[in-house]
Amino acid sequence: MDERILVVDDDREIVGAIAILLEREGYQVLRAYNGMEALDLALDPAIRLIIMDVMMPRLDGLSAVLRIREKRNLPIIVLSARSEDTDKILGLSVGADDYVTKPFSPPELVARVRSQLRRYTSLGDVNAEGRMDVIVNGRLTYDPDCREVDIPLDPLLTPQQNAAKYYKDYKKAQKAEEMLAIQLEKNRTELEYLDSVLQMITLSEGDRDLQEIRQELMDNGYLRQHKRKMTAKGKVKIIHAKPMEFRSSAGLTILVGKNNSQNDRLTLKDSDKRDLWFHVQKLHGSHVILKTGGVQPDDQSVTEAAMLAAWFSQAKDSAQVPVDVTPVKVVKKPTGAKPGFVIYNTYNTVYVTPQEDLVKKLRVK
């Protein structure tokens, strides 16, 4: 058996265990330990199947699946400790073919691998030689290794009419491809935003936090608008929840946003331009502000703020999490961007391993 399988997980023990399991079945196994490594290895045409963890540093599994799907058509099995229906639906929606929850049964995982390979090979999505560059569309087949292409013609039409018909079909397909690319990008943006909302729900500490998320979804058209409470002056009454507050070992205040709308206010309105802004790299998580008072903060406070950014993110359970650090003044929000989405060009990156006991120790309110 010469099928080559890529196993991706930031837990090296899990990767090793799965590799041993698959190698015993005769498969060749390549290993990767984060989403970025997976993107590079997935371009290898010899890879026939990918087993992908969700929670990983540098690039999470679902984002990696989305990018791989732009380049490759091969079976992808997602591994995750998350077992909620919404998590499974999300994983399958971004392009996974199967979703396996941890802890998993080794015989079941092997069976799922065999099933996916059989479906992709026997049913023609990937041919037996692993060729991904052969395109079949109805009666037309394009193979870059062939020198000639046979194009069926309609005997009832003239050569000019046949050519005009194919050109019309081509332009129609070209336009459809352009519109599909636009729609895919819009859907990817929507999916990223809704994934961030799911992350923020996990940080909610009470009804007020959930109400603010609900209001955010209504403001963006995802939920039906309800009648809002009005002030005596006829204005909409909005009660904002407060961000989480922490105190560094050196006594500096650290604020952590609990939802996308709060992240926007915290970063763009409530913070001094000289404060430091923290966010986990390329994953969904809270905006974290280290109040500096205009002076250079100590290294320990910076490290602790970075740990909070890692803890209140999708990388909560990972080690050596990359966290970007930059002054608030360089963080900008693009026009029309979704809540919580910002851009920045100048930054430093620190690597931290979040610790629950430290988070509890630094918490003020």
PECOR-V871892 format. One record per residue. N is the residue number from 0. RES is the residue in one small letter. D_FIRST is the distance of its C-alpha to the first C-alpha in whole Angstrom. Layout:
n: {N;N}
res: {RES;RES}
d_first: {D_FIRST;D_FIRST}
//
This chain:
n: {0;1;2;3;4;5;6;7;8;9;10;11;12;13;14;15;16;17;18;19;20;21;22;23;24;25;26;27;28;29;30;31;32;33;34;35;36;37;38;39;40;41;42;43;44;45;46;47;48;49;50;51;52;53;54;55;56;57;58;59;60;61;62;63;64;65;66;67;68;69;70;71;72;73;74;75;76;77;78;79;80;81;82;83;84;85;86;87;88;89;90;91;92;93;94;95;96;97;98;99;100;101;102;103;104;105;106;107;108;109;110;111;112;113;114;115;116;117;118;119;120;121;122;123;124;125;126;127;128;129;130;131;132;133;134;135;136;137;138;139;140;141;142;143;144;145;146;147;148;149;150;151;152;153;154;155;156;157;158;159;160;161;162;163;164;165;166;167;168;169;170;171;172;173;174;175;176;177;178;179;180;181;182;183;184;185;186;187;188;189;190;191;192;193;194;195;196;197;198;199;200;201;202;203;204;205;206;207;208;209;210;211;212;213;214;215;216;217;218;219;220;221;222;223;224;225;226;227;228;229;230;231;232;233;234;235;236;237;238;239;240;241;242;243;244;245;246;247;248;249;250;251;252;253;254;255;256;257;258;259;260;261;262;263;264;265;266;267;268;269;270;271;272;273;274;275;276;277;278;279;280;281;282;283;284;285;286;287;288;289;290;291;292;293;294;295;296;297;298;299;300;301;302;303;304;305;306;307;308;309;310;311;312;313;314;315;316;317;318;319;320;321;322;323;324;325;326;327;328;329;330;331;332;333;334;335;336;337;338;339;340;341;342;343;344;345;346;347;348;349;350;351;352;353;354;355;356;357;358;359;360;361;362;363;364}
res: {m;d;e;r;i;l;v;v;d;d;d;r;e;i;v;g;a;i;a;i;l;l;e;r;e;g;y;q;v;l;r;a;y;n;g;m;e;a;l;d;l;a;l;d;p;a;i;r;l;i;i;m;d;v;m;m;p;r;l;d;g;l;s;a;v;l;r;i;r;e;k;r;n;l;p;i;i;v;l;s;a;r;s;e;d;t;d;k;i;l;g;l;s;v;g;a;d;d;y;v;t;k;p;f;s;p;p;e;l;v;a;r;v;r;s;q;l;r;r;y;t;s;l;g;d;v;n;a;e;g;r;m;d;v;i;v;n;g;r;l;t;y;d;p;d;c;r;e;v;d;i;p;l;d;p;l;l;t;p;q;q;n;a;a;k;y;y;k;d;y;k;k;a;q;k;a;e;e;m;l;a;i;q;l;e;k;n;r;t;e;l;e;y;l;d;s;v;l;q;m;i;t;l;s;e;g;d;r;d;l;q;e;i;r;q;e;l;m;d;n;g;y;l;r;q;h;k;r;k;m;t;a;k;g;k;v;k;i;i;h;a;k;p;m;e;f;r;s;s;a;g;l;t;i;l;v;g;k;n;n;s;q;n;d;r;l;t;l;k;d;s;d;k;r;d;l;w;f;h;v;q;k;l;h;g;s;h;v;i;l;k;t;g;g;v;q;p;d;d;q;s;v;t;e;a;a;m;l;a;a;w;f;s;q;a;k;d;s;a;q;v;p;v;d;v;t;p;v;k;v;v;k;k;p;t;g;a;k;p;g;f;v;i;y;n;t;y;n;t;v;y;v;t;p;q;e;d;l;v;k;k;l;r;v;k}
d_first: {0;4;6;9;11;15;17;21;24;27;27;25;25;23;20;20;19;17;15;15;14;11;10;11;8;5;6;8;12;15;18;22;25;27;27;28;25;23;24;24;20;20;21;18;16;13;13;12;14;16;18;22;25;28;31;30;32;33;31;30;27;29;30;27;26;29;28;24;25;28;25;22;21;18;17;19;20;23;24;27;30;32;32;35;35;36;33;31;32;33;29;28;31;30;26;24;22;22;24;24;27;27;27;24;22;19;18;19;17;14;15;17;13;12;15;15;12;13;16;16;14;15;19;19;19;16;15;12;12;13;17;19;22;23;26;27;30;32;32;32;28;28;26;27;26;28;32;33;33;35;37;38;42;44;47;50;50;51;49;50;50;46;46;48;46;42;44;45;42;40;43;43;39;40;42;40;37;40;41;38;37;40;40;36;38;41;38;37;40;41;38;38;42;41;38;41;44;41;41;45;45;44;47;49;52;54;56;57;54;52;55;55;51;52;55;52;50;53;54;51;51;49;51;54;57;60;63;64;67;69;72;76;75;73;70;67;66;63;63;60;58;58;55;54;56;55;57;56;57;59;61;60;59;55;55;51;51;50;49;49;52;54;51;53;56;56;54;57;60;60;59;61;60;60;58;54;51;48;45;41;39;37;37;40;42;46;48;50;53;55;59;60;64;63;63;60;58;57;53;53;54;51;49;50;50;46;45;47;45;42;43;44;41;37;36;38;36;34;35;37;37;39;42;44;48;50;54;55;57;54;52;52;52;51;53;52;49;48;49;48;46;48;47;48;48;49;48;46;43;43;40;41;40;42;44;45;48;49;49;51;54;54;55;58;58}
//
